[in-house]
Amino acid sequence: SLTVRSKLLEKGVEIILAAQPESALAEKCRERTVPCRAVRMRNEVDIIAVGELASLIKKEKIDLVAAQATRDHILAALAARLSGHKGVIKTEHNMLSNGISGFCRWIYDNLTSKIICVSNAVKTHMLSMNFPAEKLEVIYNGIDLDYFKTLNNEVSASRRQFPLVGVVSSLLPSKGQSFFLKSARLVLDKFPGVFFLVAGGGPELKNLEKLAEELNLGSSVIFTGYKEDIREVFESLDIFVFPTLEEAFGLVALEAMAYSKPVAGFRVGGVQEVVDDGQTGFMVDREDSEALAGAILKFLENPELAKKMGAEGRKRAETFFSVNTMADNYIELYRKNLAS
């Protein structure tokens, strides 16, 4: 992310980003004064883009080449080899598909010197695909804790008299909002007066609205649509729910923890490494709406417990998941890679 790139710049690492012209990334680079070069990348085997990237690497005398997405990885790896580098560093933000092409796998095996996994769950998955352990390194994502910071701890109590439970994510089947709505029905049957917030946009909106109607949730559920700045959403919540069905890391859960919000969610992927079950939240079995409702009810029935776990979540974010720690880990890896 640009957050960690900005932090690396602060720590003396010279960075040049290559991005699609007029892309959101290029625009954000301009806003944050992060050096950026426009390179049109039409597809994964765009020879013109490879040539432009190779020229950029040579001209700027780049020491290390790093890539994020699959298209970036292939183009950057080919360009790096053309410019005399042995391999690139690839950050794996998701669970890599077992169905990747032979060419893509060749890039990983022959033109990639290190693969950064954002969680041990990702590393375990990569090992199951027979990637060598010595090529894999775990570096957790980090966030700017000053950006995600509670401004008013009493905001919920001062604005309203009812508990607010919410989920924040794109509206996709894999994000599990349907299980959130089913758990909301179960919670309301035992604890009336709770409101549920679904923040985010996406193709599942109509299906989720229909499900809410079928569950007779009425005005107890609020769909906010897409939010550019989600900080006010986190600020307003009493309990954060993370019902995702698959997740490499769990960045949104971490952001909620930074806001001192207790988390209830499914025990999947890297989320288990972010949320400390029983200390900063409650993790339950995947797709179990009844168990999820039970976790939410524990917080509603014991506000002091919710407050304590929320505070522990903030401490955990500060200890393990700051952007400063992430940047330091990247610098250490870069140094090792250059030394070898």
C-alpha beads as a LAMMPS data file, in Angstrom:
LAMMPS data file: protein, C-alpha beads

340 atoms
339 bonds

1 atom types
1 bond types

-500.0 500.0 xlo xhi
-500.0 500.0 ylo yhi
-500.0 500.0 zlo zhi

Masses

1 110.0

Atoms # bond

1 1 1 0.000 0.000 0.000
2 1 1 1.014 3.619 -0.334
3 1 1 0.972 3.896 3.450
4 1 1 3.932 1.552 3.836
5 1 1 5.649 3.040 0.774
6 1 1 5.425 6.490 2.394
7 1 1 6.857 5.060 5.618
8 1 1 9.737 3.460 3.699
9 1 1 10.497 6.837 2.128
10 1 1 10.600 8.367 5.609
11 1 1 13.119 5.707 6.634
12 1 1 15.437 6.558 3.753
13 1 1 14.448 3.945 1.192
14 1 1 14.278 5.480 -2.276
15 1 1 11.162 4.228 -4.079
16 1 1 9.832 4.626 -7.593
17 1 1 6.420 3.188 -8.362
18 1 1 5.311 2.213 -11.847
19 1 1 1.563 2.552 -12.368
20 1 1 -1.044 2.706 -15.089
21 1 1 -1.465 6.260 -16.440
22 1 1 -4.428 8.089 -14.900
23 1 1 -5.033 5.223 -12.452
24 1 1 -6.201 5.701 -8.859
25 1 1 -2.736 4.611 -7.701
26 1 1 -1.022 7.222 -9.866
27 1 1 -3.373 9.904 -8.544
28 1 1 -2.727 8.918 -4.924
29 1 1 1.016 8.972 -5.581
30 1 1 0.706 12.558 -6.764
31 1 1 -1.301 13.467 -3.660
32 1 1 1.320 11.947 -1.326
33 1 1 4.331 13.054 -3.385
34 1 1 5.456 9.449 -3.852
35 1 1 7.662 9.138 -6.986
36 1 1 5.651 7.435 -9.735
37 1 1 6.222 6.663 -13.404
38 1 1 3.336 6.087 -15.800
39 1 1 3.627 2.808 -17.723
40 1 1 0.753 1.497 -19.814
41 1 1 0.368 -2.210 -18.945
42 1 1 -2.215 -3.717 -21.282
43 1 1 -1.954 -7.367 -20.242
44 1 1 0.324 -9.887 -18.532
45 1 1 2.548 -10.335 -21.594
46 1 1 2.714 -6.747 -22.829
47 1 1 6.165 -6.689 -24.452
48 1 1 6.118 -2.901 -24.843
49 1 1 5.462 -2.493 -21.111
50 1 1 8.260 -4.966 -20.315
51 1 1 10.646 -2.871 -22.416
52 1 1 9.570 0.377 -20.734
53 1 1 9.941 -1.141 -17.272
54 1 1 13.376 -2.556 -18.115
55 1 1 14.490 0.878 -19.344
56 1 1 13.177 2.471 -16.152
57 1 1 15.043 -0.068 -13.983
58 1 1 18.312 0.597 -15.836
59 1 1 17.919 4.380 -16.001
60 1 1 17.120 4.761 -12.304
61 1 1 19.689 2.105 -11.297
62 1 1 17.081 0.200 -9.279
63 1 1 18.562 -2.223 -6.713
64 1 1 15.423 -4.259 -6.031
65 1 1 12.250 -4.835 -8.024
66 1 1 9.044 -5.646 -6.125
67 1 1 5.568 -6.538 -7.388
68 1 1 2.086 -6.795 -5.901
69 1 1 -0.598 -8.085 -8.299
70 1 1 -0.215 -10.957 -10.792
71 1 1 0.021 -8.737 -13.879
72 1 1 2.605 -6.542 -12.169
73 1 1 4.544 -9.636 -11.119
74 1 1 4.902 -11.139 -14.588
75 1 1 5.811 -7.869 -16.298
76 1 1 8.176 -6.792 -13.514
77 1 1 9.892 -10.198 -13.429
78 1 1 10.538 -10.183 -17.181
79 1 1 11.731 -6.577 -17.081
80 1 1 13.997 -7.271 -14.108
81 1 1 15.641 -10.200 -15.901
82 1 1 16.155 -8.087 -19.028
83 1 1 17.850 -5.420 -16.934
84 1 1 20.205 -7.865 -15.214
85 1 1 18.361 -8.718 -11.992
86 1 1 18.129 -12.340 -10.855
87 1 1 14.571 -12.056 -9.610
88 1 1 11.813 -9.924 -8.133
89 1 1 10.171 -9.830 -4.715
90 1 1 6.456 -10.676 -4.893
91 1 1 3.995 -9.905 -2.109
92 1 1 1.192 -12.462 -1.905
93 1 1 -1.931 -10.713 -0.610
94 1 1 -4.349 -13.561 -1.378
95 1 1 -4.505 -17.333 -1.440
96 1 1 -2.877 -18.124 -4.777
97 1 1 -5.105 -20.171 -7.063
98 1 1 -4.098 -23.781 -7.599
99 1 1 -5.114 -23.246 -11.221
100 1 1 -2.462 -20.668 -12.137
101 1 1 -1.023 -21.041 -15.617
102 1 1 2.203 -22.902 -16.262
103 1 1 3.806 -19.652 -17.422
104 1 1 2.814 -17.868 -14.229
105 1 1 4.222 -20.736 -12.145
106 1 1 7.444 -20.560 -14.174
107 1 1 7.735 -16.871 -13.260
108 1 1 7.352 -17.758 -9.568
109 1 1 9.881 -20.600 -9.778
110 1 1 12.545 -18.969 -11.954
111 1 1 12.251 -15.184 -11.846
112 1 1 11.117 -14.615 -8.237
113 1 1 13.736 -14.435 -5.500
114 1 1 11.376 -14.003 -2.538
115 1 1 7.654 -14.320 -1.868
116 1 1 6.299 -12.204 0.980
117 1 1 3.238 -13.823 2.569
118 1 1 0.921 -11.490 4.496
119 1 1 0.126 -14.241 7.010
120 1 1 1.211 -17.703 8.084
121 1 1 -2.032 -18.937 6.544
122 1 1 -0.808 -17.731 3.141
123 1 1 2.596 -19.313 3.745
124 1 1 0.988 -22.650 4.647
125 1 1 -1.080 -22.473 1.457
126 1 1 2.018 -21.730 -0.639
127 1 1 3.842 -24.688 0.950
128 1 1 0.895 -26.904 0.025
129 1 1 1.508 -25.831 -3.593
130 1 1 5.125 -27.021 -3.276
131 1 1 6.776 -23.627 -3.108
132 1 1 10.141 -23.955 -1.301
133 1 1 10.087 -22.774 2.312
134 1 1 13.334 -20.820 1.871
135 1 1 11.645 -18.605 -0.725
136 1 1 8.742 -17.693 1.594
137 1 1 8.798 -14.907 4.191
138 1 1 5.893 -13.789 6.416
139 1 1 5.475 -10.046 6.891
140 1 1 2.162 -8.971 8.382
141 1 1 0.279 -6.027 6.924
142 1 1 0.417 -2.886 9.011
143 1 1 -1.781 0.194 9.303
144 1 1 -1.276 3.820 10.221
145 1 1 -2.502 3.762 13.805
146 1 1 -2.735 7.553 13.940
147 1 1 -5.121 7.502 10.965
148 1 1 -7.301 4.775 12.474
149 1 1 -7.664 6.289 15.903
150 1 1 -10.729 6.785 18.084
151 1 1 -11.366 10.494 18.513
152 1 1 -14.146 10.153 21.055
153 1 1 -14.474 6.968 23.090
154 1 1 -17.957 7.976 24.225
155 1 1 -19.255 8.691 20.735
156 1 1 -21.717 5.797 20.747
157 1 1 -23.221 6.699 24.098
158 1 1 -23.416 10.402 23.316
159 1 1 -25.134 10.023 19.932
160 1 1 -27.663 7.299 20.625
161 1 1 -29.151 4.938 23.165
162 1 1 -29.111 1.680 21.185
163 1 1 -26.282 -0.763 20.426
164 1 1 -24.932 -0.755 16.883
165 1 1 -23.366 -3.892 15.404
166 1 1 -21.762 -3.662 11.988
167 1 1 -19.857 -5.212 9.120
168 1 1 -17.630 -3.322 6.658
169 1 1 -16.623 -4.859 3.320
170 1 1 -17.490 -5.180 -0.348
171 1 1 -20.843 -6.907 -0.830
172 1 1 -19.732 -10.263 -2.270
173 1 1 -20.800 -13.860 -1.513
174 1 1 -17.322 -14.629 -0.131
175 1 1 -17.609 -11.823 2.420
176 1 1 -20.408 -13.621 4.265
177 1 1 -22.864 -10.773 4.871
178 1 1 -25.752 -13.236 4.488
179 1 1 -24.537 -15.047 7.618
180 1 1 -24.324 -11.698 9.383
181 1 1 -27.976 -10.991 8.580
182 1 1 -29.030 -14.463 9.742
183 1 1 -27.167 -13.952 12.992
184 1 1 -28.833 -10.535 13.340
185 1 1 -32.238 -12.224 13.294
186 1 1 -31.161 -14.603 16.065
187 1 1 -29.728 -11.755 18.140
188 1 1 -32.904 -9.665 17.848
189 1 1 -35.009 -12.602 19.017
190 1 1 -33.089 -12.559 22.313
191 1 1 -31.950 -8.939 22.543
192 1 1 -34.449 -6.496 20.960
193 1 1 -33.432 -2.945 20.231
194 1 1 -30.134 -3.678 18.520
195 1 1 -29.362 -2.112 15.141
196 1 1 -27.210 -3.699 12.446
197 1 1 -25.115 -1.825 9.903
198 1 1 -23.946 -3.180 6.537
199 1 1 -21.346 -0.771 5.126
200 1 1 -20.065 -1.280 1.601
201 1 1 -21.174 -1.604 -2.000
202 1 1 -21.156 -4.478 -4.436
203 1 1 -23.132 -6.901 -6.588
204 1 1 -24.780 -8.694 -3.644
205 1 1 -26.723 -5.634 -2.447
206 1 1 -30.102 -6.641 -3.928
207 1 1 -29.788 -10.223 -2.660
208 1 1 -28.882 -9.019 0.829
209 1 1 -31.763 -6.528 0.892
210 1 1 -34.116 -9.343 -0.139
211 1 1 -32.724 -11.626 2.582
212 1 1 -33.148 -8.880 5.193
213 1 1 -36.789 -8.557 4.128
214 1 1 -37.308 -12.335 4.316
215 1 1 -35.802 -12.351 7.809
216 1 1 -38.161 -9.535 8.794
217 1 1 -35.305 -7.346 9.970
218 1 1 -37.129 -4.185 8.921
219 1 1 -35.594 -0.942 10.157
220 1 1 -33.188 -2.867 12.393
221 1 1 -30.743 -3.210 9.496
222 1 1 -29.159 -0.281 7.657
223 1 1 -27.388 -0.543 4.294
224 1 1 -25.067 2.441 3.905
225 1 1 -23.709 1.741 0.415
226 1 1 -20.104 2.392 -0.541
227 1 1 -18.108 4.621 1.814
228 1 1 -14.919 6.326 0.657
229 1 1 -13.872 7.025 4.246
230 1 1 -14.909 4.261 6.639
231 1 1 -13.502 5.843 9.789
232 1 1 -16.851 7.324 10.821
233 1 1 -18.429 3.885 10.436
234 1 1 -15.871 2.297 12.769
235 1 1 -16.276 5.218 15.164
236 1 1 -20.026 4.665 15.436
237 1 1 -19.957 0.885 16.030
238 1 1 -20.121 -0.892 19.377
239 1 1 -19.285 -4.328 17.939
240 1 1 -17.548 -5.226 14.685
241 1 1 -18.466 -8.448 12.883
242 1 1 -16.204 -10.089 10.318
243 1 1 -18.124 -12.971 8.692
244 1 1 -15.796 -13.456 5.718
245 1 1 -15.620 -17.032 4.423
246 1 1 -12.034 -16.800 3.178
247 1 1 -9.335 -14.287 3.982
248 1 1 -5.583 -14.146 3.571
249 1 1 -5.125 -11.582 6.334
250 1 1 -8.101 -9.609 7.646
251 1 1 -7.181 -5.951 7.238
252 1 1 -10.672 -4.623 8.010
253 1 1 -10.748 -6.562 11.286
254 1 1 -7.412 -4.962 12.163
255 1 1 -8.788 -1.500 11.394
256 1 1 -11.743 -2.192 13.697
257 1 1 -9.314 -3.288 16.438
258 1 1 -7.404 -0.030 15.964
259 1 1 -10.681 1.673 16.850
260 1 1 -10.892 -0.408 20.035
261 1 1 -13.860 -2.397 18.756
262 1 1 -14.371 -6.016 19.874
263 1 1 -14.563 -8.442 16.941
264 1 1 -16.847 -11.408 16.284
265 1 1 -16.114 -13.467 13.201
266 1 1 -15.439 -16.754 11.480
267 1 1 -12.299 -18.762 12.173
268 1 1 -10.745 -18.633 8.695
269 1 1 -7.349 -18.002 7.080
270 1 1 -5.216 -15.172 8.378
271 1 1 -8.038 -13.667 10.447
272 1 1 -7.047 -16.057 13.240
273 1 1 -3.626 -14.395 13.346
274 1 1 -5.086 -10.886 13.551
275 1 1 -7.860 -11.488 16.104
276 1 1 -6.717 -13.155 19.326
277 1 1 -9.672 -15.454 20.091
278 1 1 -10.931 -14.875 23.624
279 1 1 -8.775 -11.770 24.111
280 1 1 -9.686 -9.263 21.398
281 1 1 -12.791 -11.020 20.096
282 1 1 -14.561 -14.317 19.543
283 1 1 -13.918 -16.565 16.553
284 1 1 -16.480 -19.231 15.626
285 1 1 -16.791 -21.923 12.971
286 1 1 -17.220 -20.848 9.362
287 1 1 -20.827 -20.338 8.161
288 1 1 -22.244 -20.909 11.663
289 1 1 -24.748 -18.059 12.049
290 1 1 -25.979 -19.385 15.397
291 1 1 -22.482 -19.391 16.886
292 1 1 -21.848 -15.928 15.416
293 1 1 -25.035 -14.665 17.066
294 1 1 -23.836 -16.187 20.330
295 1 1 -20.547 -14.271 20.094
296 1 1 -22.401 -11.004 19.431
297 1 1 -24.725 -11.658 22.364
298 1 1 -21.767 -12.163 24.714
299 1 1 -20.696 -8.606 23.962
300 1 1 -24.215 -7.157 24.167
301 1 1 -24.913 -8.842 27.485
302 1 1 -21.575 -7.790 28.965
303 1 1 -20.589 -4.275 27.795
304 1 1 -17.579 -4.251 30.120
305 1 1 -16.234 -7.370 28.430
306 1 1 -16.749 -5.734 25.048
307 1 1 -14.911 -2.620 26.198
308 1 1 -12.035 -4.655 27.655
309 1 1 -11.614 -6.751 24.494
310 1 1 -11.784 -3.607 22.368
311 1 1 -8.966 -2.047 24.383
312 1 1 -6.917 -5.240 24.053
313 1 1 -7.503 -5.114 20.307
314 1 1 -5.997 -1.648 20.099
315 1 1 -2.967 -2.818 22.107
316 1 1 -2.545 -5.829 19.814
317 1 1 -2.676 -3.593 16.737
318 1 1 -0.028 -1.314 18.232
319 1 1 2.222 -4.231 19.188
320 1 1 2.122 -6.370 16.050
321 1 1 0.466 -4.526 13.173
322 1 1 1.748 -0.952 12.893
323 1 1 2.923 0.346 9.531
324 1 1 6.212 1.229 11.234
325 1 1 6.822 -2.419 12.161
326 1 1 5.818 -3.512 8.662
327 1 1 8.250 -1.051 7.065
328 1 1 11.101 -2.204 9.329
329 1 1 10.435 -5.825 8.368
330 1 1 10.480 -4.924 4.671
331 1 1 13.779 -3.055 5.044
332 1 1 15.341 -6.050 6.811
333 1 1 14.191 -8.364 4.008
334 1 1 15.478 -5.950 1.335
335 1 1 18.903 -5.845 3.006
336 1 1 19.108 -9.626 3.216
337 1 1 18.063 -9.949 -0.410
338 1 1 20.723 -7.484 -1.558
339 1 1 23.382 -9.202 0.555
340 1 1 22.634 -12.565 -1.061

Bonds

1 1 1 2
2 1 2 3
3 1 3 4
4 1 4 5
5 1 5 6
6 1 6 7
7 1 7 8
8 1 8 9
9 1 9 10
10 1 10 11
11 1 11 12
12 1 12 13
13 1 13 14
14 1 14 15
15 1 15 16
16 1 16 17
17 1 17 18
18 1 18 19
19 1 19 20
20 1 20 21
21 1 21 22
22 1 22 23
23 1 23 24
24 1 24 25
25 1 25 26
26 1 26 27
27 1 27 28
28 1 28 29
29 1 29 30
30 1 30 31
31 1 31 32
32 1 32 33
33 1 33 34
34 1 34 35
35 1 35 36
36 1 36 37
37 1 37 38
38 1 38 39
39 1 39 40
40 1 40 41
41 1 41 42
42 1 42 43
43 1 43 44
44 1 44 45
45 1 45 46
46 1 46 47
47 1 47 48
48 1 48 49
49 1 49 50
50 1 50 51
51 1 51 52
52 1 52 53
53 1 53 54
54 1 54 55
55 1 55 56
56 1 56 57
57 1 57 58
58 1 58 59
59 1 59 60
60 1 60 61
61 1 61 62
62 1 62 63
63 1 63 64
64 1 64 65
65 1 65 66
66 1 66 67
67 1 67 68
68 1 68 69
69 1 69 70
70 1 70 71
71 1 71 72
72 1 72 73
73 1 73 74
74 1 74 75
75 1 75 76
76 1 76 77
77 1 77 78
78 1 78 79
79 1 79 80
80 1 80 81
81 1 81 82
82 1 82 83
83 1 83 84
84 1 84 85
85 1 85 86
86 1 86 87
87 1 87 88
88 1 88 89
89 1 89 90
90 1 90 91
91 1 91 92
92 1 92 93
93 1 93 94
94 1 94 95
95 1 95 96
96 1 96 97
97 1 97 98
98 1 98 99
99 1 99 100
100 1 100 101
101 1 101 102
102 1 102 103
103 1 103 104
104 1 104 105
105 1 105 106
106 1 106 107
107 1 107 108
108 1 108 109
109 1 109 110
110 1 110 111
111 1 111 112
112 1 112 113
113 1 113 114
114 1 114 115
115 1 115 116
116 1 116 117
117 1 117 118
118 1 118 119
119 1 119 120
120 1 120 121
121 1 121 122
122 1 122 123
123 1 123 124
124 1 124 125
125 1 125 126
126 1 126 127
127 1 127 128
128 1 128 129
129 1 129 130
130 1 130 131
131 1 131 132
132 1 132 133
133 1 133 134
134 1 134 135
135 1 135 136
136 1 136 137
137 1 137 138
138 1 138 139
139 1 139 140
140 1 140 141
141 1 141 142
142 1 142 143
143 1 143 144
144 1 144 145
145 1 145 146
146 1 146 147
147 1 147 148
148 1 148 149
149 1 149 150
150 1 150 151
151 1 151 152
152 1 152 153
153 1 153 154
154 1 154 155
155 1 155 156
156 1 156 157
157 1 157 158
158 1 158 159
159 1 159 160
160 1 160 161
161 1 161 162
162 1 162 163
163 1 163 164
164 1 164 165
165 1 165 166
166 1 166 167
167 1 167 168
168 1 168 169
169 1 169 170
170 1 170 171
171 1 171 172
172 1 172 173
173 1 173 174
174 1 174 175
175 1 175 176
176 1 176 177
177 1 177 178
178 1 178 179
179 1 179 180
180 1 180 181
181 1 181 182
182 1 182 183
183 1 183 184
184 1 184 185
185 1 185 186
186 1 186 187
187 1 187 188
188 1 188 189
189 1 189 190
190 1 190 191
191 1 191 192
192 1 192 193
193 1 193 194
194 1 194 195
195 1 195 196
196 1 196 197
197 1 197 198
198 1 198 199
199 1 199 200
200 1 200 201
201 1 201 202
202 1 202 203
203 1 203 204
204 1 204 205
205 1 205 206
206 1 206 207
207 1 207 208
208 1 208 209
209 1 209 210
210 1 210 211
211 1 211 212
212 1 212 213
213 1 213 214
214 1 214 215
215 1 215 216
216 1 216 217
217 1 217 218
218 1 218 219
219 1 219 220
220 1 220 221
221 1 221 222
222 1 222 223
223 1 223 224
224 1 224 225
225 1 225 226
226 1 226 227
227 1 227 228
228 1 228 229
229 1 229 230
230 1 230 231
231 1 231 232
232 1 232 233
233 1 233 234
234 1 234 235
235 1 235 236
236 1 236 237
237 1 237 238
238 1 238 239
239 1 239 240
240 1 240 241
241 1 241 242
242 1 242 243
243 1 243 244
244 1 244 245
245 1 245 246
246 1 246 247
247 1 247 248
248 1 248 249
249 1 249 250
250 1 250 251
251 1 251 252
252 1 252 253
253 1 253 254
254 1 254 255
255 1 255 256
256 1 256 257
257 1 257 258
258 1 258 259
259 1 259 260
260 1 260 261
261 1 261 262
262 1 262 263
263 1 263 264
264 1 264 265
265 1 265 266
266 1 266 267
267 1 267 268
268 1 268 269
269 1 269 270
270 1 270 271
271 1 271 272
272 1 272 273
273 1 273 274
274 1 274 275
275 1 275 276
276 1 276 277
277 1 277 278
278 1 278 279
279 1 279 280
280 1 280 281
281 1 281 282
282 1 282 283
283 1 283 284
284 1 284 285
285 1 285 286
286 1 286 287
287 1 287 288
288 1 288 289
289 1 289 290
290 1 290 291
291 1 291 292
292 1 292 293
293 1 293 294
294 1 294 295
295 1 295 296
296 1 296 297
297 1 297 298
298 1 298 299
299 1 299 300
300 1 300 301
301 1 301 302
302 1 302 303
303 1 303 304
304 1 304 305
305 1 305 306
306 1 306 307
307 1 307 308
308 1 308 309
309 1 309 310
310 1 310 311
311 1 311 312
312 1 312 313
313 1 313 314
314 1 314 315
315 1 315 316
316 1 316 317
317 1 317 318
318 1 318 319
319 1 319 320
320 1 320 321
321 1 321 322
322 1 322 323
323 1 323 324
324 1 324 325
325 1 325 326
326 1 326 327
327 1 327 328
328 1 328 329
329 1 329 330
330 1 330 331
331 1 331 332
332 1 332 333
333 1 333 334
334 1 334 335
335 1 335 336
336 1 336 337
337 1 337 338
338 1 338 339
339 1 339 340
